[in-house]
């Protein structure tokens, strides 16, 4: 159930018919455009397009709303030539539908306003007045005026040496490896396919700092991949994200920074293999045997009378 409560406004209000507000063939934009125009003060010269702009009605919606209002007879317009040869468009907005003949009679009684007539006198150009004095014609005697105080005819003007040009600031040389790495970033991840071309030089300078600090290109790529979102969030500004990821350069890791205590210990042979010994005899391949004492040859070598290779 819906309850309604109305409070009559004390001022600045307009009365509209229910038939206009509930018109079955007018969209909400058309009703808003019409009621906005009808609520303007008397004498306002605001066009329908300006009203639509103030009412935040888009271009396509404004075109549809204006067409609906013209088809239903709430808006009429005509184009005619006013004083001075200026072509103007007259627009008539009514709170009730009007026929073409009724609108023509009303527009015929309306004054034609030209752009020059709508201009405010405060912004009209003022007559130009010279800053000092009035303009004077040039002398016509054909001789330049001489300064009686000093005659510098025989004194040539002192020529000053040309100022030395200032040395141009030396541009920081970006290594080719940094440019190559930045050029390959769009292929590193789909999130980096839309890097602006204008940011390539800036990103190459940032990458060159990483390379100068001792980081490898593989380490830079790994750092960038770790900084990309892994939850499916789209990257709308990949250039800004790369600038943020490459702004701070951490120290490069040394050749081996793992403590000795963390190195894995060498694997120990099993107890069965530790009891075996390699035979010192002449064998094609190394032969292991289990000694019973301190012998250095296997049983084959000891039982062979010739001592030949087994």
C-alpha positions as CSV (number, residue, x, y, z in Angstrom):
1,X,0.0,0.0,0.0
2,X,1.3,3.4,-0.9
3,X,0.6,6.6,1.1
4,X,1.1,10.1,-0.4
5,X,1.7,13.3,1.5
6,X,1.7,16.7,-0.3
7,X,3.0,20.0,1.0
8,X,2.3,23.0,-1.2
9,X,5.5,25.0,-1.9
10,X,5.3,28.6,-0.7
11,X,7.1,30.0,-3.8
12,X,8.9,29.1,-7.0
13,X,6.5,26.5,-8.3
14,X,4.7,25.7,-11.6
15,X,1.4,24.0,-12.2
16,X,1.2,21.2,-14.7
17,X,-1.7,19.1,-15.9
18,X,-1.8,15.5,-14.9
19,X,-2.4,14.7,-18.6
20,X,1.0,16.1,-19.4
21,X,2.9,14.3,-16.6
22,X,1.1,11.0,-17.3
23,X,1.2,11.3,-21.1
24,X,1.3,7.8,-22.6
25,X,3.5,8.7,-25.6
26,X,6.1,11.0,-23.9
27,X,9.2,9.5,-22.4
28,X,10.5,10.6,-19.0
29,X,13.2,12.7,-20.8
30,X,10.5,14.4,-22.9
31,X,8.4,15.3,-19.8
32,X,11.5,16.5,-17.9
33,X,12.5,18.7,-20.9
34,X,9.0,20.2,-21.3
35,X,8.4,20.8,-17.6
36,X,11.9,22.3,-17.2
37,X,11.2,24.8,-20.1
38,X,7.8,25.7,-18.7
39,X,9.3,26.4,-15.3
40,X,11.7,29.0,-16.6
41,X,10.9,32.7,-15.7
42,X,9.2,35.0,-18.1
43,X,11.5,36.4,-20.7
44,X,14.0,33.6,-20.6
45,X,15.6,32.9,-24.0
46,X,17.0,29.5,-23.1
47,X,17.0,27.0,-26.1
48,X,15.8,23.4,-25.8
49,X,19.3,22.1,-26.4
50,X,20.6,24.3,-23.5
51,X,17.8,23.1,-21.2
52,X,18.7,19.5,-22.1
53,X,22.3,20.1,-21.2
54,X,21.4,21.6,-17.9
55,X,18.9,18.7,-17.2
56,X,21.7,16.2,-18.1
57,X,19.8,14.7,-21.0
58,X,22.2,13.1,-23.5
59,X,22.3,14.0,-27.2
60,X,20.4,10.9,-28.4
61,X,17.8,11.1,-25.6
62,X,17.3,14.9,-26.4
63,X,16.7,14.1,-30.1
64,X,14.1,11.5,-29.2
65,X,12.4,13.8,-26.6
66,X,12.3,16.7,-29.0
67,X,10.8,14.6,-31.7
68,X,8.1,13.3,-29.4
69,X,7.2,16.8,-28.2
70,X,6.9,18.0,-31.7
71,X,4.8,15.1,-32.8
72,X,2.4,15.7,-29.8
73,X,2.2,19.4,-30.5
74,X,4.0,20.7,-27.3
75,X,6.9,22.1,-29.3
76,X,6.9,24.1,-32.6
77,X,9.7,25.8,-34.3
78,X,10.3,27.8,-37.5
79,X,13.3,29.3,-39.2
80,X,13.2,32.8,-40.6
81,X,15.5,35.7,-41.6
82,X,15.6,38.5,-39.1
83,X,16.9,42.1,-39.3
84,X,20.4,42.4,-40.7
85,X,20.1,39.2,-42.7
86,X,20.6,36.8,-39.8
87,X,18.8,33.5,-39.8
88,X,17.2,32.6,-36.5
89,X,15.2,29.7,-35.2
90,X,12.1,30.4,-33.2
91,X,11.0,27.8,-30.7
92,X,7.5,27.7,-29.1
93,X,6.9,25.6,-26.0
94,X,3.4,25.1,-24.7
95,X,1.8,23.3,-21.8
96,X,-1.1,22.1,-24.1
97,X,-0.9,20.6,-27.6
98,X,-1.2,23.2,-30.3
99,X,-1.9,22.8,-34.0
100,X,0.5,24.1,-36.7
101,X,-1.9,27.0,-37.5
102,X,-2.2,28.0,-33.8
103,X,1.5,27.9,-33.3
104,X,2.1,30.0,-36.5
105,X,-0.2,32.7,-35.2
106,X,1.5,32.8,-31.8
107,X,5.0,32.9,-33.4
108,X,4.0,35.7,-35.7
109,X,3.3,37.9,-32.7
110,X,6.7,37.1,-31.1
111,X,9.6,39.5,-31.7
112,X,12.6,38.2,-33.7
113,X,15.7,38.2,-31.5
114,X,19.0,38.3,-33.4
115,X,22.4,37.4,-31.8
116,X,23.3,41.0,-31.7
117,X,20.1,41.9,-29.9
118,X,20.7,39.3,-27.2
119,X,24.2,40.6,-26.5
120,X,24.6,42.4,-23.2
121,X,25.7,46.1,-23.4
122,X,28.4,45.3,-20.8
123,X,30.2,43.0,-23.1
124,X,29.8,45.2,-26.2
125,X,33.2,46.5,-27.6
126,X,33.9,50.0,-26.4
127,X,35.4,52.7,-28.8
128,X,39.2,52.5,-28.9
129,X,40.9,55.4,-27.3
130,X,44.7,55.9,-27.7
131,X,46.7,55.6,-24.5
132,X,48.6,58.9,-24.8
133,X,47.5,61.8,-27.1
134,X,46.0,61.5,-30.5
135,X,47.6,60.0,-33.6
136,X,49.8,62.4,-35.6
137,X,50.8,62.1,-39.2
138,X,54.5,61.5,-40.0
139,X,56.7,64.4,-41.0
140,X,56.7,65.2,-44.7
141,X,59.9,67.3,-45.1
142,X,61.9,64.2,-46.0
143,X,64.7,64.7,-43.5
144,X,65.1,62.9,-40.1
145,X,65.2,65.0,-37.0
146,X,68.6,65.5,-35.5
147,X,69.5,65.5,-31.9
148,X,71.4,68.8,-31.2
149,X,72.7,67.4,-28.0
150,X,75.1,64.8,-29.4
151,X,76.3,64.0,-32.9
152,X,77.2,60.3,-33.2
153,X,77.6,60.2,-37.0
154,X,81.4,59.3,-36.8
155,X,81.1,56.9,-33.9
156,X,80.1,53.5,-35.1
157,X,78.0,51.5,-32.7
158,X,79.9,49.2,-30.5
159,X,79.4,45.6,-31.5
160,X,78.9,43.3,-28.6
161,X,80.1,39.7,-28.9
162,X,77.4,37.2,-29.4
163,X,76.5,35.4,-26.2
164,X,77.8,31.8,-26.0
165,X,75.1,29.3,-26.4
166,X,74.3,27.4,-23.2
167,X,75.2,23.8,-23.4
168,X,72.2,21.6,-23.9
169,X,71.5,19.3,-20.9
170,X,72.9,15.8,-21.6
171,X,70.2,13.2,-21.9
172,X,70.5,10.1,-19.9
173,X,71.5,7.3,-22.1
174,X,69.2,4.4,-21.8
175,X,70.8,1.0,-22.5
176,X,69.3,-1.1,-25.4
177,X,68.7,-4.0,-23.0
178,X,66.2,-1.8,-21.0
179,X,64.4,-0.8,-24.2
180,X,64.2,-4.4,-25.4
181,X,62.8,-5.5,-22.0
182,X,60.1,-2.8,-22.0
183,X,59.2,-3.5,-25.6
184,X,58.6,-7.2,-24.7
185,X,56.4,-6.4,-21.6
186,X,53.1,-6.5,-23.6
187,X,53.8,-10.2,-24.4
188,X,54.6,-11.0,-20.8
189,X,51.0,-10.9,-19.6
190,X,47.6,-10.0,-21.1
191,X,47.3,-7.3,-18.4
192,X,50.2,-5.4,-20.0
193,X,48.9,-5.3,-23.6
194,X,47.7,-1.7,-23.4
195,X,50.8,0.1,-22.2
196,X,50.8,3.7,-23.7
197,X,53.5,4.1,-26.3
198,X,54.4,7.5,-24.7
199,X,55.5,5.8,-21.5
200,X,58.0,3.5,-23.1
201,X,60.9,5.9,-22.6
202,X,60.0,6.5,-18.9
203,X,59.7,2.8,-18.2
204,X,63.0,2.1,-20.0
205,X,64.7,4.6,-17.7
206,X,63.2,2.9,-14.7
207,X,64.3,-0.5,-15.9
208,X,67.8,0.8,-16.6
209,X,68.1,1.6,-12.9
210,X,67.3,-2.0,-12.0
211,X,69.9,-3.3,-14.5
212,X,72.5,-0.8,-13.2
213,X,71.9,-2.0,-9.7
214,X,72.8,-5.6,-10.7
215,X,69.4,-7.1,-11.4
216,X,69.0,-9.4,-14.3
217,X,66.2,-9.0,-16.9
218,X,64.7,-12.3,-15.7
219,X,64.6,-10.9,-12.1
220,X,62.8,-7.7,-13.4
221,X,60.2,-9.7,-15.2
222,X,59.7,-11.9,-12.2
223,X,59.2,-8.8,-10.0
224,X,56.6,-7.4,-12.5
225,X,54.7,-10.7,-12.6
226,X,54.5,-10.9,-8.8
227,X,53.0,-7.4,-8.7
228,X,50.2,-8.1,-11.1
229,X,46.8,-9.0,-9.5
230,X,46.2,-12.7,-9.3
231,X,42.5,-12.6,-8.4
232,X,41.2,-11.7,-11.9
233,X,41.0,-7.9,-11.3
234,X,41.5,-6.1,-14.6
235,X,44.3,-3.6,-15.0
236,X,42.9,-0.4,-16.4
237,X,46.2,1.5,-16.3
238,X,49.1,-0.8,-16.9
239,X,51.6,2.0,-17.5
240,X,50.9,3.5,-14.0
241,X,51.1,0.1,-12.4
242,X,54.5,-0.6,-14.0
243,X,55.7,2.9,-12.9
244,X,54.7,2.0,-9.3
245,X,56.4,-1.4,-9.4
246,X,59.7,-0.1,-10.9
247,X,59.9,3.1,-8.8
248,X,61.9,1.6,-5.9
249,X,65.0,-0.4,-6.8
250,X,65.9,-3.0,-4.1
251,X,69.5,-4.1,-3.7
252,X,70.5,-6.9,-6.0
253,X,71.1,-10.3,-4.3
254,X,74.7,-11.5,-4.1
255,X,76.1,-14.6,-5.8
256,X,75.1,-16.8,-2.9
257,X,73.3,-15.2,0.1
258,X,72.1,-18.5,1.6
259,X,73.6,-19.2,5.0
260,X,75.8,-22.2,5.3
261,X,73.6,-23.7,7.9
262,X,70.7,-23.7,5.4
263,X,72.6,-25.6,2.6
264,X,71.4,-29.2,2.3
265,X,73.8,-31.7,3.7
266,X,75.3,-34.3,1.2
267,X,73.3,-37.5,1.1
268,X,74.8,-40.3,3.1
269,X,75.0,-43.8,1.5
270,X,72.9,-46.5,3.0
271,X,74.3,-48.8,5.6
272,X,74.4,-51.7,3.0
273,X,76.5,-49.6,0.6
274,X,78.8,-48.3,3.3
275,X,80.0,-51.8,4.1
276,X,81.2,-52.3,0.5
277,X,84.7,-51.5,-0.9
278,X,85.9,-50.9,-4.5
279,X,88.2,-53.6,-5.8
280,X,91.7,-52.3,-6.8
281,X,92.1,-55.0,-9.4
282,X,92.1,-54.6,-13.1
283,X,88.3,-54.5,-14.0
284,X,86.5,-53.0,-17.0
285,X,84.1,-51.3,-14.6
286,X,84.3,-50.4,-10.9
287,X,83.6,-53.5,-8.9
288,X,82.4,-53.4,-5.3
289,X,82.9,-56.3,-2.8
290,X,82.2,-56.9,0.8
291,X,85.6,-57.4,2.6
292,X,86.0,-59.7,5.5
293,X,89.1,-58.0,6.7
294,X,91.5,-55.4,5.3
295,X,91.8,-57.0,1.8
296,X,91.9,-54.7,-1.2
297,X,90.9,-57.2,-4.0
298,X,87.7,-59.0,-4.6
299,X,87.4,-62.8,-4.5
300,X,87.7,-63.1,-8.3
301,X,91.0,-61.3,-8.3
302,X,92.4,-63.4,-5.4
303,X,91.3,-66.7,-7.1
304,X,92.6,-65.8,-10.6
305,X,96.1,-67.4,-10.9
306,X,97.2,-65.2,-13.8
307,X,96.0,-61.9,-12.4
308,X,94.5,-61.0,-15.7
309,X,91.6,-58.6,-16.2
310,X,88.3,-60.1,-15.0
